[in-house]
């Protein structure tokens, strides 16, 4: 461990020097046009479907280890495929089996919604109704109160046999404040929401990056108020990091390897983290640890170093509170991103085994890489297909239209993607200052 720390320290200095001299530490794409970016609507629809499918696979895989290991002994690669264990609160996930990929391949089944997908689904619906990407505080509050159960009127959970509205920690507190009449961003201010430094906003807002394709500046503007529903300070900065990566995913040079593409996206998003902040220090530490590792299979040593540096010893201004913290889960997510090297299955596997709130980072990267690969690419990555397209939003949320009355669930990834493209049509023209020609979005890039 001491040897790793020394190597990491040296590499952090090298990275800082390289960034100062060149402006980048990793490879960057070359764009053909510096002023206008061109995106096929048809291709983007496939990518949106890939986002939903990849995110769902990763979400349900990560749930097999959610909050099971938040301190040593952690899981290792040797645990993959073994029997699932109960979480720290003593309950198994209701689909408990083995720590393995949870694939729904039967045509008569649907992907169940969870908090990693259902609030993003709600936000897309609210944007569709508004016809724009920028939602008001009132629209957000009304959406939360309309589509999210209170604990009093929620259905019984098949896992806990208690009424469950599928909100936790900062989101749950924000929902209570909304019921009392409060609007965001007040719902995330520490004096109102004492847990606004938790992970919650990360898993509810990545989608805003996809609705401002190639424009992370606009994506962050769209996401700012939704992030401030429940996140403050470092937690909000981390959520913006993920939004930035999703917005830039349509601009990445596809001639690069997937490893190089994900590295470029991460580095661009790193530039948006405040210098000297805890998230920036975490990013630099995990990246340097990855670069110092002898092999991409040596991720466990970095995970243990993250625990020792941040949870056990509170380095870089971080104070660990609980396994739902935005900070410790950000560090864990970066482990799976870098050591996964753009491989969808391996990224999900590492994220599932890494520890803490493991379904959230896996869902984030499953959605991002799924978007980059497209729906067919996700199926090819797993060597299975076609995977079910159906989505069951009423598992956790309420009062949405049934788009598939003759099928299972209430929606499908294909239909969700088609509606998403129609929404982006309006965003491109009205909010990005672009236009649409021959099935292609023409999106102006900032200076």
FENDA-V768845 format. One record per residue. N is the residue number from 1. SS is DSSP state (~ for helix, > for strand, _ for the rest). PSI is psi in radians with two decimals (NA if undefined). Layout:
# FENDA-V768845
n | ss | psi
N | SS | PSI
N | SS | PSI
This chain:
# FENDA-V768845
n | ss | psi
1 | _ | -0.74
2 | ~ | -0.68
3 | ~ | -0.74
4 | ~ | -0.75
5 | ~ | -0.71
6 | ~ | -0.79
7 | ~ | -0.68
8 | ~ | -0.76
9 | ~ | -0.76
10 | ~ | -0.72
11 | ~ | -0.63
12 | ~ | -0.70
13 | ~ | -0.70
14 | ~ | -0.76
15 | ~ | -0.76
16 | ~ | -0.74
17 | ~ | -0.75
18 | ~ | -0.72
19 | ~ | -0.66
20 | ~ | -0.61
21 | ~ | -0.62
22 | ~ | -0.29
23 | _ | -0.07
24 | _ | 2.54
25 | _ | -0.18
26 | _ | 2.97
27 | _ | 2.62
28 | _ | 2.63
29 | _ | 2.78
30 | _ | 2.11
31 | _ | 2.54
32 | _ | -0.48
33 | _ | 2.16
34 | _ | -0.20
35 | _ | -0.66
36 | > | 2.38
37 | > | 2.39
38 | > | 2.26
39 | > | 2.26
40 | > | 2.23
41 | ~ | -0.72
42 | ~ | -0.79
43 | ~ | -0.64
44 | ~ | -0.61
45 | ~ | -0.74
46 | ~ | -0.66
47 | ~ | -0.71
48 | ~ | -0.72
49 | ~ | -0.66
50 | ~ | -0.63
51 | ~ | -0.89
52 | ~ | -0.71
53 | ~ | -0.85
54 | ~ | -0.70
55 | ~ | -0.68
56 | ~ | -0.77
57 | ~ | -0.84
58 | ~ | -0.68
59 | ~ | -0.91
60 | ~ | -0.47
61 | ~ | -0.82
62 | ~ | -0.49
63 | _ | -0.35
64 | _ | -0.28
65 | _ | 0.18
66 | _ | 2.11
67 | _ | 0.53
68 | _ | -0.78
69 | _ | 1.89
70 | _ | 0.10
71 | _ | 2.90
72 | _ | 2.58
73 | _ | 2.29
74 | _ | 2.93
75 | _ | 2.71
76 | _ | 3.06
77 | ~ | -0.49
78 | ~ | -0.30
79 | ~ | -0.15
80 | _ | 2.21
81 | _ | -0.08
82 | _ | 2.99
83 | > | 2.37
84 | _ | 2.71
85 | _ | 2.77
86 | _ | 2.65
87 | _ | 3.09
88 | _ | -0.35
89 | _ | 0.09
90 | _ | 0.03
91 | _ | 2.53
92 | _ | 2.70
93 | _ | 2.61
94 | _ | -0.25
95 | _ | 0.40
96 | _ | 2.28
97 | _ | -1.89
98 | > | 2.81
99 | _ | 1.67
100 | _ | 3.04
101 | _ | 2.30
102 | _ | 1.61
103 | _ | 2.27
104 | _ | 1.80
105 | _ | -0.19
106 | _ | 2.40
107 | _ | -0.39
108 | _ | 0.27
109 | _ | 2.79
110 | _ | 2.66
111 | > | 2.15
112 | > | 2.43
113 | _ | 2.71
114 | _ | 3.05
115 | _ | -0.19
116 | _ | -0.26
117 | _ | -0.49
118 | ~ | -0.58
119 | ~ | -0.59
120 | ~ | -0.68
121 | ~ | -0.78
122 | ~ | -0.75
123 | ~ | -0.68
124 | ~ | -0.75
125 | ~ | -0.76
126 | ~ | -0.66
127 | ~ | -0.66
128 | ~ | -0.77
129 | ~ | -0.71
130 | ~ | -0.41
131 | _ | 0.41
132 | _ | 2.89
133 | _ | -0.40
134 | _ | 1.89
135 | _ | 2.62
136 | _ | 2.87
137 | ~ | -0.67
138 | ~ | -0.69
139 | ~ | -0.67
140 | ~ | -0.85
141 | ~ | -0.81
142 | ~ | -0.63
143 | ~ | -0.77
144 | ~ | -0.76
145 | ~ | -0.51
146 | ~ | -0.74
147 | ~ | -0.14
148 | _ | 2.25
149 | _ | 2.66
150 | _ | 2.85
151 | _ | -0.41
152 | _ | -0.61
153 | _ | 0.16
154 | _ | 2.69
155 | _ | 2.87
156 | > | 2.36
157 | _ | 2.32
158 | _ | -0.23
159 | _ | -0.82
160 | _ | -0.27
161 | _ | 0.48
162 | _ | 2.81
163 | > | 2.25
164 | _ | 2.13
165 | _ | 0.12
166 | _ | 0.64
167 | _ | 2.57
168 | _ | 2.79
169 | ~ | -2.06
170 | ~ | -0.66
171 | ~ | -0.68
172 | ~ | -0.76
173 | ~ | -0.71
174 | ~ | -0.69
175 | ~ | -0.71
176 | ~ | -0.72
177 | ~ | -0.64
178 | ~ | -0.71
179 | ~ | -0.49
180 | _ | 0.02
181 | _ | 0.03
182 | _ | 2.59
183 | _ | 2.68
184 | _ | 2.57
185 | _ | 0.03
186 | ~ | -0.46
187 | ~ | -0.18
188 | ~ | -0.02
189 | _ | 2.35
190 | _ | -0.55
191 | _ | -0.30
192 | _ | -0.62
193 | _ | 1.70
194 | _ | -0.12
195 | _ | 0.52
196 | _ | 0.09
197 | _ | 0.27
198 | > | -3.12
199 | _ | -0.23
200 | _ | -0.85
201 | _ | -0.45
202 | ~ | -0.71
203 | ~ | 0.02
204 | ~ | -0.09
205 | ~ | -0.04
206 | _ | -0.55
207 | ~ | -0.42
208 | ~ | -0.48
209 | ~ | -0.57
210 | ~ | -0.33
211 | _ | 0.11
212 | _ | 1.13
213 | _ | 2.34
214 | _ | 0.08
215 | _ | 1.36
216 | ~ | -0.47
217 | ~ | -0.76
218 | ~ | -0.68
219 | ~ | -0.78
220 | ~ | -0.59
221 | ~ | -0.79
222 | ~ | -0.72
223 | ~ | -0.25
224 | ~ | -0.87
225 | ~ | -0.78
226 | ~ | -0.66
227 | ~ | -0.70
228 | _ | 0.08
229 | _ | -0.74
230 | _ | -0.06
231 | _ | 2.51
232 | _ | 2.61
233 | _ | -2.26
234 | ~ | -0.63
235 | ~ | -0.67
236 | ~ | -0.70
237 | ~ | -0.69
238 | ~ | -0.74
239 | ~ | -0.71
240 | ~ | -0.58
241 | ~ | -0.83
242 | ~ | -0.68
243 | ~ | -0.74
244 | ~ | -0.80
245 | ~ | -0.74
246 | ~ | -0.65
247 | ~ | -0.66
248 | ~ | -0.19
249 | _ | -0.43
250 | _ | -0.15
251 | _ | -0.15
252 | _ | 2.56
253 | _ | 1.89
254 | _ | -0.10
255 | _ | -0.26
256 | _ | 2.82
257 | _ | 2.82
258 | ~ | -0.63
259 | ~ | -0.84
260 | ~ | -0.63
261 | ~ | -0.84
262 | ~ | -0.60
263 | ~ | -0.75
264 | ~ | -0.76
265 | ~ | -0.76
266 | ~ | -0.73
267 | ~ | -0.72
268 | ~ | -0.70
269 | ~ | -0.57
270 | ~ | -0.58
271 | _ | -0.34
272 | _ | -0.18
273 | _ | 2.35
274 | _ | 2.24
275 | _ | 2.40
276 | _ | -0.08
277 | _ | 2.82
278 | ~ | -0.79
279 | ~ | -0.67
280 | ~ | -0.74
281 | ~ | -0.69
282 | ~ | -0.78
283 | ~ | -0.87
284 | ~ | -0.67
285 | ~ | -0.82
286 | ~ | -0.72
287 | ~ | -0.81
288 | ~ | -0.65
289 | ~ | -0.71
290 | ~ | -0.80
291 | ~ | -0.47
292 | ~ | -0.30
293 | _ | 2.55
294 | _ | -0.48
295 | _ | 2.68
296 | _ | -0.25
297 | _ | -0.06
298 | _ | 0.59
299 | ~ | -0.49
300 | ~ | -0.63
301 | ~ | -0.69
302 | ~ | -0.72
303 | ~ | -0.76
304 | ~ | -0.62
305 | ~ | -0.64
306 | ~ | -0.79
307 | ~ | -0.83
308 | ~ | -0.75
309 | ~ | -0.72
310 | ~ | -0.86
311 | ~ | -0.79
312 | ~ | -0.60
313 | _ | 0.00
314 | _ | 0.82
315 | ~ | 2.81
316 | ~ | 0.54
317 | ~ | 0.12
318 | _ | 2.38
319 | _ | 1.93
320 | _ | 2.34
321 | _ | -0.93
322 | _ | 3.00
323 | _ | -0.13
324 | _ | -0.01
325 | > | 2.45
326 | ~ | -0.71
327 | ~ | -1.00
328 | ~ | -0.58
329 | ~ | -0.49
330 | ~ | -0.82
331 | ~ | -0.74
332 | ~ | -0.66
333 | ~ | -0.64
334 | ~ | -0.55
335 | ~ | -0.87
336 | ~ | -0.57
337 | ~ | -0.93
338 | ~ | -0.83
339 | ~ | -0.38
340 | ~ | -0.39
341 | _ | 0.68
342 | _ | -0.05
343 | _ | 2.06
344 | ~ | -0.89
345 | ~ | -0.78
346 | ~ | -0.66
347 | ~ | -0.78
348 | ~ | -0.71
349 | ~ | -0.85
350 | ~ | -0.75
351 | ~ | -0.66
352 | ~ | -0.63
353 | ~ | -0.24
354 | ~ | -0.59
355 | _ | -3.11
356 | _ | -2.39
357 | _ | 1.19
358 | ~ | -0.29
359 | ~ | -0.40
360 | ~ | -0.92
361 | ~ | -0.65
362 | ~ | -0.74
363 | ~ | -0.69
364 | ~ | -0.90
365 | ~ | -0.55
366 | ~ | -0.69
367 | ~ | -0.77
368 | ~ | -0.89
369 | ~ | -0.60
370 | ~ | -0.69
371 | ~ | -0.78
372 | ~ | -0.62
373 | ~ | -0.52
374 | ~ | 2.87
375 | ~ | -0.85
376 | ~ | -0.61
377 | ~ | -0.63
378 | ~ | -0.80
379 | ~ | -0.69
380 | ~ | -0.61
381 | ~ | -0.55
382 | ~ | -0.09
383 | _ | 0.46
384 | _ | 2.64
385 | _ | 2.81
386 | _ | 2.44
387 | _ | 2.68
388 | _ | 2.50
389 | _ | -0.14
390 | > | 2.57
391 | > | 2.31
392 | > | 1.44
393 | ~ | -0.52
394 | ~ | -0.05
395 | ~ | -0.66
396 | _ | -0.37
397 | _ | 2.95
398 | _ | 2.91
399 | _ | 0.67
400 | _ | 2.65
401 | _ | 2.62
402 | _ | 1.82
403 | _ | -0.21
404 | _ | 1.13
405 | _ | -0.39
406 | _ | 0.08
407 | _ | -3.09
408 | _ | 2.69
409 | _ | -2.91
410 | _ | 0.01
411 | > | 3.11
412 | > | 2.70
413 | ~ | -0.61
414 | ~ | -0.83
415 | ~ | -0.68
416 | ~ | -0.70
417 | ~ | -0.70
418 | ~ | -0.76
419 | ~ | -0.62
420 | ~ | -0.72
421 | ~ | -0.71
422 | ~ | -0.66
423 | ~ | -0.76
424 | ~ | -0.53
425 | ~ | -0.83
426 | ~ | -0.65
427 | ~ | -0.75
428 | ~ | -0.79
429 | ~ | -0.81
430 | ~ | -0.45
431 | _ | -0.34
432 | _ | -0.15
433 | _ | 0.41
434 | _ | -2.86
435 | > | 3.13
436 | > | 2.20
437 | > | 2.19
438 | _ | 0.80
439 | _ | 0.31
440 | > | 2.34
441 | > | 2.33
442 | > | 1.87
443 | > | 2.05
444 | > | 2.44
445 | _ | 2.57
446 | _ | 2.79
447 | _ | NA
